[in-house]
Amino acid sequence: MKIGTLQNVIEQPLDTLFTAAAQLGFDGVELDWSDPDWAQPGGRLAPENRAAIRRAAAESGVEIPSVAAHFLSKGGITLAETEAFGLEAVRTGIAICADLGARCLLVPFFAAAEIKGISAVSRLVKNLQQLAPDAAAAGVTLAIEHTMPAELTAEAIDKVSAPNVGTYWDMGNCMALGADPLEEIALLGSRIARVHAKEYQQAGDPPGSRYALHFDGLNRTPLGQGDVPVPAVLDALLRVGYNDYIVLETGKFNDPAGSAQAALNYLRSLTAAQN
């Protein structure tokens, strides 16, 4: 497996991002796309800047495996009132990924965009079916990150029926929703398109659920020091055939670079033991 990090985990701007990631030892960086205007002329991810970004990554020996469209949590393709905006944003994200050589676009569904109810799931399926051919032509996988249980996720992805549409599975979020990560991996199988590494600690709080999210328990401790059974998670991923990027979305603990380095070293020790 390769190990990457979200850009905001190491808190680096684009001009120093890839050099810093390479010095820490990461294979790749998932770029933050937190404002749709960043993709417009003059923005940091504007078309005129993408060749230079891709070149900087290559020169540092670091990949850009994915782009995270964080702003879509404000509303996207599952809400009637934001559907047109969401479709346009995802198409723009596909173009960004293609220009940067990124194979995966993270399409999030949290907060206002959380997938709730049959109509939202139906709109999700319909719109992913519409977007999938454009993404496939660009060599891009659409990876949805959300709060749906694994059973509903599997059902929705199977209805889309496109090999380049899957779920962006998060080992910490899974537990904050009260699910068993090993059971989820077994159920989702090849539908897992990409994985976030994040710690979770329930402490004395009641367990979370889809209807009572316990996201306060996320990243209370460094990776490997909480409740997530990370070694078993990595083994389970291999058993279902997942051998792609594990991307850090870990805590910073007042030292972004040092905390990311510690999490990377921990994952490296586990993946080395698997080989």
C-alpha positions in Angstrom: 0.0 0.0 0.0 1.0 3.6 -0.6 0.6 6.2 2.2 -0.5 9.8 1.5 -1.7 12.7 3.5 -4.3 15.3 3.1 -2.8 18.7 2.4 -4.3 20.3 5.5 -2.9 17.6 7.8 0.7 18.9 7.2 -0.5 22.5 6.8 1.5 23.4 3.8 0.6 25.8 0.9 1.1 24.6 -2.7 4.5 26.2 -3.1 6.1 24.1 -0.3 3.6 21.2 -0.1 5.3 18.6 -2.2 8.8 19.2 -1.0 7.6 19.0 2.6 5.6 15.8 1.9 8.6 14.3 0.2 10.9 15.2 3.1 8.5 13.5 5.5 8.4 10.4 3.3 4.9 10.4 1.9 4.1 8.8 -1.4 1.4 11.3 -2.2 -0.7 14.2 -1.2 -4.5 14.6 -1.5 -5.1 18.2 -2.4 -7.6 20.4 -0.6 -10.2 22.1 -2.8 -12.1 24.0 -0.2 -13.7 26.8 -2.3 -15.2 26.4 -5.7 -13.6 29.7 -6.7 -10.1 28.1 -6.4 -10.8 26.4 -9.7 -11.7 29.6 -11.5 -9.2 31.8 -13.4 -6.8 33.4 -10.9 -7.5 30.7 -8.2 -4.9 28.4 -6.8 -6.3 25.4 -8.7 -7.1 27.4 -11.9 -6.5 25.8 -15.2 -3.5 28.0 -15.9 -1.8 26.7 -12.7 -2.3 23.0 -13.0 0.6 22.1 -15.2 3.0 23.8 -12.7 1.4 22.0 -9.8 1.7 18.7 -11.5 5.3 19.4 -12.4 6.2 20.5 -8.8 4.8 17.2 -7.5 6.7 15.1 -10.1 9.9 17.0 -9.4 9.5 16.2 -5.7 8.8 12.5 -6.4 5.4 12.8 -4.8 2.1 11.8 -6.4 -1.2 13.6 -6.4 -3.5 10.6 -5.9 -6.7 12.5 -5.2 -8.4 15.9 -4.8 -10.9 16.5 -2.0 -13.8 18.8 -2.9 -14.5 19.7 0.7 -16.9 22.6 -0.1 -19.5 20.1 -1.4 -20.5 19.4 2.1 -22.4 22.6 2.0 -24.7 21.1 -0.7 -24.3 18.9 -3.7 -25.9 16.4 -6.0 -28.3 14.9 -3.5 -30.3 18.1 -2.8 -32.7 19.5 -5.3 -31.8 23.1 -4.6 -28.0 22.5 -5.1 -28.1 19.7 -7.7 -27.1 21.9 -10.6 -24.3 23.5 -8.6 -23.1 20.0 -7.5 -23.1 18.5 -11.0 -21.0 21.5 -12.3 -18.6 21.3 -9.4 -18.0 17.5 -9.8 -17.4 18.0 -13.5 -14.9 20.8 -12.7 -13.3 18.4 -10.2 -13.0 15.7 -12.8 -11.1 18.2 -15.0 -8.9 19.2 -12.1 -8.0 15.6 -11.4 -7.3 14.9 -15.1 -5.0 17.9 -15.4 -3.1 17.1 -12.2 -2.9 13.3 -12.9 -5.0 12.5 -9.9 -7.0 9.3 -10.2 -9.6 10.0 -7.6 -12.1 12.8 -6.7 -13.4 12.8 -3.2 -17.1 13.9 -3.2 -18.2 14.5 0.4 -21.7 14.3 1.8 -21.7 15.7 5.3 -23.4 18.6 7.1 -26.0 20.2 4.8 -25.2 17.6 2.1 -25.7 14.5 4.3 -27.6 11.8 2.4 -30.9 11.4 4.2 -34.0 9.6 2.9 -34.9 7.6 -0.1 -35.2 10.7 -2.4 -31.6 11.7 -1.6 -30.3 8.2 -2.3 -32.2 8.1 -5.6 -30.8 11.5 -6.6 -27.3 10.3 -5.7 -27.6 7.2 -7.8 -29.1 9.1 -10.8 -26.4 11.8 -10.7 -23.5 9.5 -10.3 -24.8 7.5 -13.3 -24.8 10.8 -15.2 -21.3 11.8 -14.1 -19.6 8.4 -14.3 -19.0 8.4 -18.1 -17.3 11.8 -18.0 -15.1 10.6 -15.1 -14.2 7.4 -16.8 -13.2 9.2 -20.0 -10.8 11.3 -17.9 -9.4 8.3 -16.0 -11.0 9.5 -12.7 -12.8 7.6 -10.0 -15.6 9.3 -8.1 -15.3 8.4 -4.4 -18.2 9.4 -2.2 -17.6 10.0 1.6 -20.7 10.1 3.7 -22.6 8.8 6.7 -24.6 6.0 5.1 -24.2 2.5 6.6 -22.3 -0.1 4.6 -25.4 -2.0 3.5 -27.0 1.1 2.0 -23.7 2.2 0.5 -23.2 -1.1 -1.2 -26.7 -1.0 -2.6 -26.4 2.5 -4.0 -23.0 1.9 -5.6 -24.3 -1.3 -7.2 -27.2 0.6 -8.6 -24.8 3.1 -10.2 -23.1 0.1 -11.8 -19.9 2.0 -12.8 -16.5 0.6 -12.1 -15.1 4.1 -11.5 -17.6 5.0 -8.7 -17.0 3.8 -5.2 -16.9 4.8 -1.6 -14.1 6.8 0.2 -14.0 4.7 3.4 -12.8 6.3 6.6 -11.7 4.0 9.5 -12.4 6.6 12.1 -15.7 7.9 10.8 -16.9 4.4 10.6 -16.5 3.9 14.3 -17.9 7.4 15.1 -21.1 6.1 13.4 -21.2 3.1 15.7 -20.1 0.6 13.0 -17.6 -2.2 13.1 -14.8 -1.4 10.7 -13.9 -5.0 9.9 -17.5 -5.8 9.1 -17.8 -2.8 6.9 -14.7 -3.6 5.0 -16.0 -7.2 4.4 -19.3 -5.9 3.2 -18.0 -3.1 1.0 -15.2 -5.1 -0.6 -14.2 -3.9 -4.0 -16.6 -0.9 -3.7 -13.9 0.8 -1.5 -12.2 3.3 -3.8 -9.9 5.0 -1.3 -9.2 5.0 2.4 -8.7 7.7 5.0 -6.7 6.9 8.2 -8.1 8.6 11.3 -8.2 7.7 14.9 -11.3 7.4 17.1 -11.8 7.2 20.9 -15.2 6.7 22.4 -13.9 7.3 26.0 -16.9 7.6 28.3 -19.3 8.8 25.7 -22.2 6.8 24.4 -21.5 5.0 21.1 -22.3 6.9 17.9 -24.8 6.1 15.2 -25.9 7.5 11.9 -28.5 9.5 13.7 -26.3 10.5 16.6 -22.9 11.1 15.2 -20.0 10.9 17.6 -17.5 12.9 15.6 -16.2 14.5 18.8 -14.3 11.2 19.3 -12.3 11.6 16.2 -8.5 12.2 16.5 -8.6 12.6 20.2 -5.3 10.6 20.2 -2.6 9.9 17.6 -3.1 7.1 15.2 -2.6 3.8 16.8 -3.4 5.0 20.3 -7.2 5.0 20.2 -10.0 2.5 19.5 -9.4 1.9 15.8 -7.9 -1.6 15.3 -5.5 -0.3 12.6 -3.5 -3.5 12.1 -6.7 -5.5 11.6 -8.1 -2.9 9.4 -5.1 -3.0 7.0 -5.2 -6.8 7.0 -9.0 -6.7 6.2 -8.4 -4.3 3.4 -5.9 -6.6 1.8 -8.3 -9.5 2.1 -10.9 -7.8 0.0 -8.2 -6.8 -2.6 -7.6 -3.2 -1.6 -3.9 -2.3 -2.1 -4.1 1.4 -2.9 -3.6 4.6 -1.0 -4.1 5.1 2.7 -4.5 8.8 3.2 -3.9 10.5 6.6 -6.7 12.6 8.0 -5.1 12.5 11.4 -4.8 15.0 14.2 -2.1 17.7 14.5 -1.5 17.8 18.2 0.2 21.2 18.0 2.8 19.8 15.7 1.4 19.1 12.2 4.7 17.8 10.6 5.7 15.8 13.7 2.3 14.3 14.1 2.0 13.4 10.5 5.5 11.8 10.6 4.5 9.7 13.6 1.4 8.5 11.9 3.3 7.7 8.7 5.9 5.8 10.6 3.2 3.8 12.4 1.5 2.8 9.1 4.8 2.0 7.5 5.7 -0.4 10.3 2.3 -2.2 9.8 2.5 -2.3 6.0 6.1 -3.6 6.2 4.9 -6.4 8.4 2.3 -7.3 5.8 4.9 -7.9 3.1 
